[in-house]
Each structure stands twice: as C-alpha cells, then as structure tokens.
Amino acid sequence: MNDNNKGLSTRCIHAGEITDAHGSPHTPIYTSTTFKFGSTADLLDVVDGRKPGSLYTRYGLNPTIFSLEEKLAALEGAEAAWAFSSGMAAEAALFFAHGRKGIVCIGDAYGGTLEFLASQLPELGIPTYFLLGSELDGLKTYLETGASLVFFETPTNPTLEVLDIRKISDTAHEYGALVAVDNTFASPANQNPLALGADFVVHSATKYLGGHSDLTAGALMGSKHLLAAVWNWRKNLGTMIAPETASLLARSLRTLVVRVARQNATAQIVAEVMARHPRVARVFYPGLPDFPGHAVAKSQMQGFGGMLTLEVKGGYEDAVRMVDKLTLFAIAPSLGGVESLVTMPVTTTHHGLAPDERARRGISDTMVRLSIGLEDAADLIADLEQALG
C-alpha cells in the first residue's frame, strides 16, 4: 500500500523510516558532513541525479534528512518535501524560486513574513501586493499584472480568519499563478491544502510539527516538479536543517495526531467558556458557530486547532494585567507546544507593524493570543478566570 493511502497516524509513525543493521525502529542520526564513494562513476551518478544517494549534508543529501522529508511529504499527501532550518527559510526559498514576477499576500500573516514581503523583497525588485481577506475581489487585478504566486495563511495569525483554499486556488490557476498556503496553525492533522487545490504547503515546523518547544525548523511540500526550482535556493542560501534537528522533528511527528486532537478538544472548551465571560469582548476561534469563518472551516478542516485569540474588555493596560496574572500560561512567543503559551500580538508577533496597519488588519491592543497545550482544560480555564477576575 502506498504511504499516502494509509491513515495519518500510521504515516506519522512509519513513513520514511530507515531500519539500520541493528534493527532500530527509527532512522539513526547521520551527523556526517560528507559521504564517500567506491568510484568516481558512483559519485557522478549521485551528483548528476542518475541515482539517489547521500553526498553532502548542506545539500540535504543525508539519510536522516531524506527520511524526515519522506515523512513530511506523506503528512500532506505531497510528492515531495524539503526541510529547512526555519519556517522563514522555507518561505524565503519559495518566494525567490516562484515569486519573482510578483507575490500576492492575502489576509493576516506572521509579522516576520509581512516584514519580509513589504520591506525586503521589494528592495530586490520583487513586486509584492497585499489584500485583506475581505478584499478578495481585488485578487484578479494583481493576477492580471502578472503576479506568479498567491500566498496566505489559514487560519490566520492572530485573528484566526479562515480563507477558502479551493476558491482562491481556482482563481489563481485561471491566471497561471501558483498558490502557497501556510498550514502552520492548522497542521496536517486538521487541514490538507494540497487536496483543496493549493500547489505548496509551508510550515514553521517549530510549532505543531515539532510540538515540544525544543527545535527550530521549516518545511515546504508540493510536487517534485515545482519543488525542483526551490532546491538550489535552499542549498546556496545555506538554510538546510541539521541532521540532529531532523531526527528530533521526526520523533515529534510520531505523536502529532494525538497531540493535535487533544489541543483541538481543549481549545474548543476554552473558547466556549471564554465566549461567555463578562470580561471578554470577543473570542476568535473557528470552532465557535457564530465565528465568521466557521462554515468554511467546517468544509475544509478536520479540526479547528489549538489556537484562539481573546479580545479583553477595557484598554491595553487591562489586557497586560490579565496576561501578567496568568500562572499556567507562559508569556512567550511561538505556539503549538505541549505547554500553553500566551502572547499579545501588539507586543510580539505584530509589534513591528505601524499602529494604523494593525488597526486596518483588525489587530487591537487588547488582543491576547492563546496557544493551548496538553494541560487539563479545567486548569487552564481556572487560570484564565482568575487572571480576568
């Protein structure tokens, strides 16, 4: 049976694994920087791509990295995957390879991504365009100018806006543009963009794929043909994942499904309780029936995720006091780990955006973003209630 025809939990555990001579159930860590050959002809077969094989770790031609990438591809039902040193490294290589004619970014995104698109890529002559999720009618205008790549997150950071992957992909493909979806917030356990028409899936593997706040990595999945153009960018920018990190990430992926299922369930309970709290003005969570993106989320997601955002009543200082009183939730950026984290977008992920741009995107000074971990729901709710009290 092809790996992609097996269940996701099975793929997480078994895809890509290499059994060594000693019978280890998991792929060993090959820390070698280089690999030797019996003859020049054998070396050239690998260098020229006639035969698969290990060559040089900075190129990604390393057994531990091969094993991880096969597992990553299986998670998203992709033909292939490249692993990177970070999610931003994966995005950068993608943008350089396929976005040079123009990139359209739809909706909210991670602050570092927005900065890279708005400030750095234009310095290199790469056109970038921005649309809010409510401005999709303007997408065709930018595609008509020749933009070659449409990029978006769904759900988005930090407002959890849900964008229709199939609808956007169909529109982009009408004009010959490619579509890349940042699937970090959802994870492959909750959403599979390639099955909905996207050409690429990108992940900050630091988050749910890693899941333990102990590694930094990125991943890009798609067809072999389209990923081929990305390979040299990764190689020559030097953004290869280390074998030790690759092995750590492969370890984490084996528990992805059970971790995310628990986080989904707890986040739903927390969101429902917080939606009734008198000190909370609004809860942003796709699993709430009255959330604007709920219907689309139900149509394209298998679960609603472990991320939710609260808008606290009052002003900035009220939100800060609430955050500072939390004891189980650690004040820290990042997300997706087994421990629950809290951050205010205005102080971390979107701190670099001008206040008027944050306001345009609906990111208020009283927003509090929660990454739900694996603690008991009752304990997390008690912590939030005492902090809000």
Beta strands, then each sheet from edge to edge (+ up, - down):
strand 1: 80-84
strand 2: 103-106
strand 3: 128-131
strand 4: 149-153
strand 5: 178-182
strand 6: 200-204
strand 7: 218-222
strand 8: 280-284
strand 9: 307-312
strand 10: 330-331
strand 11: 341-343
strand 12: 367-371
sheet 1: 1+ 7- 6+ 5+ 4+ 2+ 3+
sheet 2: 8+ 9- 12+ 11- 10-
end
